[in-house]
Amino acid sequence: MSKTLVGRLGIVAACFLFVNLIAVQRPAVSTAQDTIKIGMIDPFSGPFEYAGRLELAGLQFAVDEQNAKGGLLGKKIEILTADSELKPDVAVRKAKKFILEEKVNFLSHNSGSHISVALNQVSAKYKTIYINSGGMSDFVQGKEVSPYSFRLCQNAHMFVAA
């Protein structure tokens, strides 16, 4: 297993630990349905397709492991995927569909800081928790931050300084 994939699996595991903590503190997140839905918006086509595929593999691994233990708060976890095409307008359109039509509990995203900024705004508008595991630009959690948005990776300044 490559170091990159192991790192991604670690990020996904941290994401689920975080989701577990939120769910314990805010059980109303999942009381309306029997399934907890995660809407994953990443590139699943084009030159960055591999990034979406690897992120999905790591997230699916964590979901399968948690579902084998009885799910989250007794509810099955399901992943819904959408291709962002690495375009903010496409990601926003698909995030709105996930929230309004599919009734997802969480949004997830990995590739592209420009998409992270757009999804921060969507998560704030619709009060949906957004987990950003790869948008590294410094401004993602700066001016455009919302109380519903959480970044699980270092920012670009930390990365370069290290």
mmCIF file of the C-alpha atoms, coordinates in Angstrom:
data_MODEL
# 
_entry.id   MODEL 
# 
loop_
_atom_site.group_PDB 
_atom_site.id 
_atom_site.type_symbol 
_atom_site.label_atom_id 
_atom_site.label_alt_id 
_atom_site.label_comp_id 
_atom_site.label_asym_id 
_atom_site.label_entity_id 
_atom_site.label_seq_id 
_atom_site.pdbx_PDB_ins_code 
_atom_site.Cartn_x 
_atom_site.Cartn_y 
_atom_site.Cartn_z 
_atom_site.occupancy 
_atom_site.B_iso_or_equiv 
_atom_site.pdbx_formal_charge 
_atom_site.auth_seq_id 
_atom_site.auth_comp_id 
_atom_site.auth_asym_id 
_atom_site.auth_atom_id 
_atom_site.pdbx_PDB_model_num 
ATOM 1   C CA . MET A 1 1   ? 0.000   0.000  0.000   1.00 0.00 ? 1   MET A CA 1 
ATOM 2   C CA . SER A 1 2   ? 1.477   3.356  -0.999  1.00 0.00 ? 2   SER A CA 1 
ATOM 3   C CA . LYS A 1 3   ? 2.180   6.120  1.513   1.00 0.00 ? 3   LYS A CA 1 
ATOM 4   C CA . THR A 1 4   ? -0.330  8.358  -0.273  1.00 0.00 ? 4   THR A CA 1 
ATOM 5   C CA . LEU A 1 5   ? -3.122  5.809  0.051   1.00 0.00 ? 5   LEU A CA 1 
ATOM 6   C CA . VAL A 1 6   ? -2.250  5.141  3.694   1.00 0.00 ? 6   VAL A CA 1 
ATOM 7   C CA . GLY A 1 7   ? -2.324  8.903  4.324   1.00 0.00 ? 7   GLY A CA 1 
ATOM 8   C CA . ARG A 1 8   ? -5.722  9.173  2.643   1.00 0.00 ? 8   ARG A CA 1 
ATOM 9   C CA . LEU A 1 9   ? -7.077  6.287  4.711   1.00 0.00 ? 9   LEU A CA 1 
ATOM 10  C CA . GLY A 1 10  ? -5.832  8.088  7.814   1.00 0.00 ? 10  GLY A CA 1 
ATOM 11  C CA . ILE A 1 11  ? -7.658  11.239 6.758   1.00 0.00 ? 11  ILE A CA 1 
ATOM 12  C CA . VAL A 1 12  ? -10.840 9.265  6.151   1.00 0.00 ? 12  VAL A CA 1 
ATOM 13  C CA . ALA A 1 13  ? -10.511 7.541  9.531   1.00 0.00 ? 13  ALA A CA 1 
ATOM 14  C CA . ALA A 1 14  ? -10.079 10.945 11.186  1.00 0.00 ? 14  ALA A CA 1 
ATOM 15  C CA . CYS A 1 15  ? -13.133 12.143 9.274   1.00 0.00 ? 15  CYS A CA 1 
ATOM 16  C CA . PHE A 1 16  ? -15.255 9.337  10.681  1.00 0.00 ? 16  PHE A CA 1 
ATOM 17  C CA . LEU A 1 17  ? -13.951 9.888  14.180  1.00 0.00 ? 17  LEU A CA 1 
ATOM 18  C CA . PHE A 1 18  ? -14.972 13.517 13.793  1.00 0.00 ? 18  PHE A CA 1 
ATOM 19  C CA . VAL A 1 19  ? -18.384 12.537 12.407  1.00 0.00 ? 19  VAL A CA 1 
ATOM 20  C CA . ASN A 1 20  ? -18.886 10.179 15.357  1.00 0.00 ? 20  ASN A CA 1 
ATOM 21  C CA . LEU A 1 21  ? -18.106 12.984 17.794  1.00 0.00 ? 21  LEU A CA 1 
ATOM 22  C CA . ILE A 1 22  ? -20.526 15.340 16.063  1.00 0.00 ? 22  ILE A CA 1 
ATOM 23  C CA . ALA A 1 23  ? -23.255 12.714 15.943  1.00 0.00 ? 23  ALA A CA 1 
ATOM 24  C CA . VAL A 1 24  ? -22.931 12.050 19.668  1.00 0.00 ? 24  VAL A CA 1 
ATOM 25  C CA . GLN A 1 25  ? -23.230 15.761 20.424  1.00 0.00 ? 25  GLN A CA 1 
ATOM 26  C CA . ARG A 1 26  ? -25.916 16.464 17.804  1.00 0.00 ? 26  ARG A CA 1 
ATOM 27  C CA . PRO A 1 27  ? -28.073 13.345 17.460  1.00 0.00 ? 27  PRO A CA 1 
ATOM 28  C CA . ALA A 1 28  ? -30.746 15.293 15.568  1.00 0.00 ? 28  ALA A CA 1 
ATOM 29  C CA . VAL A 1 29  ? -28.514 15.103 12.472  1.00 0.00 ? 29  VAL A CA 1 
ATOM 30  C CA . SER A 1 30  ? -29.724 11.581 11.706  1.00 0.00 ? 30  SER A CA 1 
ATOM 31  C CA . THR A 1 31  ? -33.040 11.113 13.492  1.00 0.00 ? 31  THR A CA 1 
ATOM 32  C CA . ALA A 1 32  ? -35.209 11.822 10.455  1.00 0.00 ? 32  ALA A CA 1 
ATOM 33  C CA . GLN A 1 33  ? -34.036 8.822  8.435   1.00 0.00 ? 33  GLN A CA 1 
ATOM 34  C CA . ASP A 1 34  ? -32.735 5.271  8.797   1.00 0.00 ? 34  ASP A CA 1 
ATOM 35  C CA . THR A 1 35  ? -29.580 5.968  6.798   1.00 0.00 ? 35  THR A CA 1 
ATOM 36  C CA . ILE A 1 36  ? -26.851 8.527  7.285   1.00 0.00 ? 36  ILE A CA 1 
ATOM 37  C CA . LYS A 1 37  ? -25.931 9.838  3.851   1.00 0.00 ? 37  LYS A CA 1 
ATOM 38  C CA . ILE A 1 38  ? -22.580 11.322 2.859   1.00 0.00 ? 38  ILE A CA 1 
ATOM 39  C CA . GLY A 1 39  ? -22.567 13.228 -0.424  1.00 0.00 ? 39  GLY A CA 1 
ATOM 40  C CA . MET A 1 40  ? -19.058 12.953 -1.856  1.00 0.00 ? 40  MET A CA 1 
ATOM 41  C CA . ILE A 1 41  ? -18.270 15.468 -4.599  1.00 0.00 ? 41  ILE A CA 1 
ATOM 42  C CA . ASP A 1 42  ? -14.912 14.856 -6.270  1.00 0.00 ? 42  ASP A CA 1 
ATOM 43  C CA . PRO A 1 43  ? -13.481 14.580 -9.782  1.00 0.00 ? 43  PRO A CA 1 
ATOM 44  C CA . PHE A 1 44  ? -14.486 11.179 -11.187 1.00 0.00 ? 44  PHE A CA 1 
ATOM 45  C CA . SER A 1 45  ? -13.529 12.076 -14.756 1.00 0.00 ? 45  SER A CA 1 
ATOM 46  C CA . GLY A 1 46  ? -10.686 13.894 -16.473 1.00 0.00 ? 46  GLY A CA 1 
ATOM 47  C CA . PRO A 1 47  ? -7.039  14.130 -15.419 1.00 0.00 ? 47  PRO A CA 1 
ATOM 48  C CA . PHE A 1 48  ? -7.787  14.108 -11.669 1.00 0.00 ? 48  PHE A CA 1 
ATOM 49  C CA . GLU A 1 49  ? -10.125 11.101 -11.816 1.00 0.00 ? 49  GLU A CA 1 
ATOM 50  C CA . TYR A 1 50  ? -7.596  9.034  -9.862  1.00 0.00 ? 50  TYR A CA 1 
ATOM 51  C CA . ALA A 1 51  ? -7.852  11.416 -6.892  1.00 0.00 ? 51  ALA A CA 1 
ATOM 52  C CA . GLY A 1 52  ? -11.612 10.941 -6.667  1.00 0.00 ? 52  GLY A CA 1 
ATOM 53  C CA . ARG A 1 53  ? -11.270 7.187  -7.094  1.00 0.00 ? 53  ARG A CA 1 
ATOM 54  C CA . LEU A 1 54  ? -8.667  6.940  -4.288  1.00 0.00 ? 54  LEU A CA 1 
ATOM 55  C CA . GLU A 1 55  ? -10.671 9.176  -1.972  1.00 0.00 ? 55  GLU A CA 1 
ATOM 56  C CA . LEU A 1 56  ? -13.786 7.093  -2.586  1.00 0.00 ? 56  LEU A CA 1 
ATOM 57  C CA . ALA A 1 57  ? -11.868 3.864  -1.906  1.00 0.00 ? 57  ALA A CA 1 
ATOM 58  C CA . GLY A 1 58  ? -10.661 5.205  1.447   1.00 0.00 ? 58  GLY A CA 1 
ATOM 59  C CA . LEU A 1 59  ? -14.082 6.523  2.423   1.00 0.00 ? 59  LEU A CA 1 
ATOM 60  C CA . GLN A 1 60  ? -15.786 3.279  1.355   1.00 0.00 ? 60  GLN A CA 1 
ATOM 61  C CA . PHE A 1 61  ? -13.296 1.285  3.449   1.00 0.00 ? 61  PHE A CA 1 
ATOM 62  C CA . ALA A 1 62  ? -14.145 3.349  6.530   1.00 0.00 ? 62  ALA A CA 1 
ATOM 63  C CA . VAL A 1 63  ? -17.903 3.177  5.862   1.00 0.00 ? 63  VAL A CA 1 
ATOM 64  C CA . ASP A 1 64  ? -17.822 -0.605 5.380   1.00 0.00 ? 64  ASP A CA 1 
ATOM 65  C CA . GLU A 1 65  ? -15.887 -1.003 8.618   1.00 0.00 ? 65  GLU A CA 1 
ATOM 66  C CA . GLN A 1 66  ? -18.320 1.222  10.543  1.00 0.00 ? 66  GLN A CA 1 
ATOM 67  C CA . ASN A 1 67  ? -21.396 -0.430 9.016   1.00 0.00 ? 67  ASN A CA 1 
ATOM 68  C CA . ALA A 1 68  ? -20.013 -3.854 10.033  1.00 0.00 ? 68  ALA A CA 1 
ATOM 69  C CA . LYS A 1 69  ? -20.005 -2.558 13.624  1.00 0.00 ? 69  LYS A CA 1 
ATOM 70  C CA . GLY A 1 70  ? -23.680 -1.624 13.405  1.00 0.00 ? 70  GLY A CA 1 
ATOM 71  C CA . GLY A 1 71  ? -23.402 1.705  11.634  1.00 0.00 ? 71  GLY A CA 1 
ATOM 72  C CA . LEU A 1 72  ? -23.375 5.120  13.253  1.00 0.00 ? 72  LEU A CA 1 
ATOM 73  C CA . LEU A 1 73  ? -25.819 5.461  16.147  1.00 0.00 ? 73  LEU A CA 1 
ATOM 74  C CA . GLY A 1 74  ? -27.462 2.286  14.857  1.00 0.00 ? 74  GLY A CA 1 
ATOM 75  C CA . LYS A 1 75  ? -27.983 3.732  11.374  1.00 0.00 ? 75  LYS A CA 1 
ATOM 76  C CA . LYS A 1 76  ? -26.412 2.463  8.162   1.00 0.00 ? 76  LYS A CA 1 
ATOM 77  C CA . ILE A 1 77  ? -23.994 4.852  6.439   1.00 0.00 ? 77  ILE A CA 1 
ATOM 78  C CA . GLU A 1 78  ? -24.315 5.340  2.690   1.00 0.00 ? 78  GLU A CA 1 
ATOM 79  C CA . ILE A 1 79  ? -22.036 7.208  0.271   1.00 0.00 ? 79  ILE A CA 1 
ATOM 80  C CA . LEU A 1 80  ? -23.499 9.059  -2.699  1.00 0.00 ? 80  LEU A CA 1 
ATOM 81  C CA . THR A 1 81  ? -20.995 10.259 -5.299  1.00 0.00 ? 81  THR A CA 1 
ATOM 82  C CA . ALA A 1 82  ? -21.017 13.058 -7.854  1.00 0.00 ? 82  ALA A CA 1 
ATOM 83  C CA . ASP A 1 83  ? -18.395 14.152 -10.370 1.00 0.00 ? 83  ASP A CA 1 
ATOM 84  C CA . SER A 1 84  ? -17.313 17.732 -9.703  1.00 0.00 ? 84  SER A CA 1 
ATOM 85  C CA . GLU A 1 85  ? -15.482 17.841 -13.048 1.00 0.00 ? 85  GLU A CA 1 
ATOM 86  C CA . LEU A 1 86  ? -13.102 20.019 -10.991 1.00 0.00 ? 86  LEU A CA 1 
ATOM 87  C CA . LYS A 1 87  ? -15.471 22.981 -11.612 1.00 0.00 ? 87  LYS A CA 1 
ATOM 88  C CA . PRO A 1 88  ? -16.986 24.997 -8.739  1.00 0.00 ? 88  PRO A CA 1 
ATOM 89  C CA . ASP A 1 89  ? -20.307 25.651 -10.500 1.00 0.00 ? 89  ASP A CA 1 
ATOM 90  C CA . VAL A 1 90  ? -20.770 21.934 -11.187 1.00 0.00 ? 90  VAL A CA 1 
ATOM 91  C CA . ALA A 1 91  ? -19.854 21.056 -7.580  1.00 0.00 ? 91  ALA A CA 1 
ATOM 92  C CA . VAL A 1 92  ? -22.323 23.629 -6.213  1.00 0.00 ? 92  VAL A CA 1 
ATOM 93  C CA . ARG A 1 93  ? -25.137 22.363 -8.440  1.00 0.00 ? 93  ARG A CA 1 
ATOM 94  C CA . LYS A 1 94  ? -24.515 18.770 -7.365  1.00 0.00 ? 94  LYS A CA 1 
ATOM 95  C CA . ALA A 1 95  ? -24.161 19.730 -3.682  1.00 0.00 ? 95  ALA A CA 1 
ATOM 96  C CA . LYS A 1 96  ? -27.546 21.479 -3.790  1.00 0.00 ? 96  LYS A CA 1 
ATOM 97  C CA . LYS A 1 97  ? -29.094 18.389 -5.382  1.00 0.00 ? 97  LYS A CA 1 
ATOM 98  C CA . PHE A 1 98  ? -27.562 16.189 -2.668  1.00 0.00 ? 98  PHE A CA 1 
ATOM 99  C CA . ILE A 1 99  ? -28.885 18.447 0.094   1.00 0.00 ? 99  ILE A CA 1 
ATOM 100 C CA . LEU A 1 100 ? -32.329 19.277 -1.286  1.00 0.00 ? 100 LEU A CA 1 
ATOM 101 C CA . GLU A 1 101 ? -33.266 16.064 -3.118  1.00 0.00 ? 101 GLU A CA 1 
ATOM 102 C CA . GLU A 1 102 ? -31.142 13.287 -1.626  1.00 0.00 ? 102 GLU A CA 1 
ATOM 103 C CA . LYS A 1 103 ? -31.273 14.721 1.923   1.00 0.00 ? 103 LYS A CA 1 
ATOM 104 C CA . VAL A 1 104 ? -27.585 14.038 2.688   1.00 0.00 ? 104 VAL A CA 1 
ATOM 105 C CA . ASN A 1 105 ? -26.380 14.623 6.243   1.00 0.00 ? 105 ASN A CA 1 
ATOM 106 C CA . PHE A 1 106 ? -22.798 15.486 5.253   1.00 0.00 ? 106 PHE A CA 1 
ATOM 107 C CA . LEU A 1 107 ? -20.908 16.767 2.226   1.00 0.00 ? 107 LEU A CA 1 
ATOM 108 C CA . SER A 1 108 ? -17.378 15.521 1.548   1.00 0.00 ? 108 SER A CA 1 
ATOM 109 C CA . HIS A 1 109 ? -14.747 16.794 -0.874  1.00 0.00 ? 109 HIS A CA 1 
ATOM 110 C CA . ASN A 1 110 ? -11.024 16.370 -1.482  1.00 0.00 ? 110 ASN A CA 1 
ATOM 111 C CA . SER A 1 111 ? -9.646  17.927 -4.669  1.00 0.00 ? 111 SER A CA 1 
ATOM 112 C CA . GLY A 1 112 ? -9.472  21.638 -5.447  1.00 0.00 ? 112 GLY A CA 1 
ATOM 113 C CA . SER A 1 113 ? -9.416  24.648 -3.139  1.00 0.00 ? 113 SER A CA 1 
ATOM 114 C CA . HIS A 1 114 ? -11.611 26.594 -5.554  1.00 0.00 ? 114 HIS A CA 1 
ATOM 115 C CA . ILE A 1 115 ? -14.292 23.952 -5.026  1.00 0.00 ? 115 ILE A CA 1 
ATOM 116 C CA . SER A 1 116 ? -13.748 24.041 -1.246  1.00 0.00 ? 116 SER A CA 1 
ATOM 117 C CA . VAL A 1 117 ? -14.591 27.757 -1.166  1.00 0.00 ? 117 VAL A CA 1 
ATOM 118 C CA . ALA A 1 118 ? -17.776 27.151 -3.166  1.00 0.00 ? 118 ALA A CA 1 
ATOM 119 C CA . LEU A 1 119 ? -18.845 24.229 -0.957  1.00 0.00 ? 119 LEU A CA 1 
ATOM 120 C CA . ASN A 1 120 ? -18.157 26.301 2.189   1.00 0.00 ? 120 ASN A CA 1 
ATOM 121 C CA . GLN A 1 121 ? -20.805 28.721 0.962   1.00 0.00 ? 121 GLN A CA 1 
ATOM 122 C CA . VAL A 1 122 ? -23.297 25.962 0.136   1.00 0.00 ? 122 VAL A CA 1 
ATOM 123 C CA . SER A 1 123 ? -22.821 24.266 3.508   1.00 0.00 ? 123 SER A CA 1 
ATOM 124 C CA . ALA A 1 124 ? -23.384 27.561 5.321   1.00 0.00 ? 124 ALA A CA 1 
ATOM 125 C CA . LYS A 1 125 ? -26.503 28.413 3.311   1.00 0.00 ? 125 LYS A CA 1 
ATOM 126 C CA . TYR A 1 126 ? -28.127 25.003 3.858   1.00 0.00 ? 126 TYR A CA 1 
ATOM 127 C CA . LYS A 1 127 ? -26.641 24.351 7.329   1.00 0.00 ? 127 LYS A CA 1 
ATOM 128 C CA . THR A 1 128 ? -25.081 21.069 6.240   1.00 0.00 ? 128 THR A CA 1 
ATOM 129 C CA . ILE A 1 129 ? -21.783 19.815 7.647   1.00 0.00 ? 129 ILE A CA 1 
ATOM 130 C CA . TYR A 1 130 ? -19.036 19.894 5.008   1.00 0.00 ? 130 TYR A CA 1 
ATOM 131 C CA . ILE A 1 131 ? -15.836 17.896 5.465   1.00 0.00 ? 131 ILE A CA 1 
ATOM 132 C CA . ASN A 1 132 ? -12.938 19.154 3.341   1.00 0.00 ? 132 ASN A CA 1 
ATOM 133 C CA . SER A 1 133 ? -10.083 16.679 3.310   1.00 0.00 ? 133 SER A CA 1 
ATOM 134 C CA . GLY A 1 134 ? -7.902  18.238 0.627   1.00 0.00 ? 134 GLY A CA 1 
ATOM 135 C CA . GLY A 1 135 ? -8.598  21.912 -0.163  1.00 0.00 ? 135 GLY A CA 1 
ATOM 136 C CA . MET A 1 136 ? -5.285  23.335 1.060   1.00 0.00 ? 136 MET A CA 1 
ATOM 137 C CA . SER A 1 137 ? -5.386  26.981 0.014   1.00 0.00 ? 137 SER A CA 1 
ATOM 138 C CA . ASP A 1 138 ? -4.961  29.389 2.922   1.00 0.00 ? 138 ASP A CA 1 
ATOM 139 C CA . PHE A 1 139 ? -8.178  31.289 2.128   1.00 0.00 ? 139 PHE A CA 1 
ATOM 140 C CA . VAL A 1 140 ? -10.399 28.172 2.314   1.00 0.00 ? 140 VAL A CA 1 
ATOM 141 C CA . GLN A 1 141 ? -10.769 28.462 6.089   1.00 0.00 ? 141 GLN A CA 1 
ATOM 142 C CA . GLY A 1 142 ? -10.161 32.205 6.186   1.00 0.00 ? 142 GLY A CA 1 
ATOM 143 C CA . LYS A 1 143 ? -12.652 34.736 4.874   1.00 0.00 ? 143 LYS A CA 1 
ATOM 144 C CA . GLU A 1 144 ? -14.914 32.030 3.402   1.00 0.00 ? 144 GLU A CA 1 
ATOM 145 C CA . VAL A 1 145 ? -15.116 29.826 6.508   1.00 0.00 ? 145 VAL A CA 1 
ATOM 146 C CA . SER A 1 146 ? -18.456 28.766 7.966   1.00 0.00 ? 146 SER A CA 1 
ATOM 147 C CA . PRO A 1 147 ? -19.372 27.015 11.221  1.00 0.00 ? 147 PRO A CA 1 
ATOM 148 C CA . TYR A 1 148 ? -20.488 24.010 9.129   1.00 0.00 ? 148 TYR A CA 1 
ATOM 149 C CA . SER A 1 149 ? -17.152 23.555 7.353   1.00 0.00 ? 149 SER A CA 1 
ATOM 150 C CA . PHE A 1 150 ? -14.260 21.461 8.644   1.00 0.00 ? 150 PHE A CA 1 
ATOM 151 C CA . ARG A 1 151 ? -10.858 20.991 7.015   1.00 0.00 ? 151 ARG A CA 1 
ATOM 152 C CA . LEU A 1 152 ? -8.976  17.770 7.814   1.00 0.00 ? 152 LEU A CA 1 
ATOM 153 C CA . CYS A 1 153 ? -5.696  18.620 6.077   1.00 0.00 ? 153 CYS A CA 1 
ATOM 154 C CA . GLN A 1 154 ? -2.940  21.168 6.523   1.00 0.00 ? 154 GLN A CA 1 
ATOM 155 C CA . ASN A 1 155 ? -3.129  24.435 4.650   1.00 0.00 ? 155 ASN A CA 1 
ATOM 156 C CA . ALA A 1 156 ? -0.662  25.382 1.918   1.00 0.00 ? 156 ALA A CA 1 
ATOM 157 C CA . HIS A 1 157 ? 1.374   27.638 4.256   1.00 0.00 ? 157 HIS A CA 1 
ATOM 158 C CA . MET A 1 158 ? 1.903   24.788 6.742   1.00 0.00 ? 158 MET A CA 1 
ATOM 159 C CA . PHE A 1 159 ? 2.777   22.395 3.917   1.00 0.00 ? 159 PHE A CA 1 
ATOM 160 C CA . VAL A 1 160 ? 5.419   24.686 2.415   1.00 0.00 ? 160 VAL A CA 1 
ATOM 161 C CA . ALA A 1 161 ? 6.822   25.779 5.803   1.00 0.00 ? 161 ALA A CA 1 
ATOM 162 C CA . ALA A 1 162 ? 7.369   22.172 6.830   1.00 0.00 ? 162 ALA A CA 1 
# 
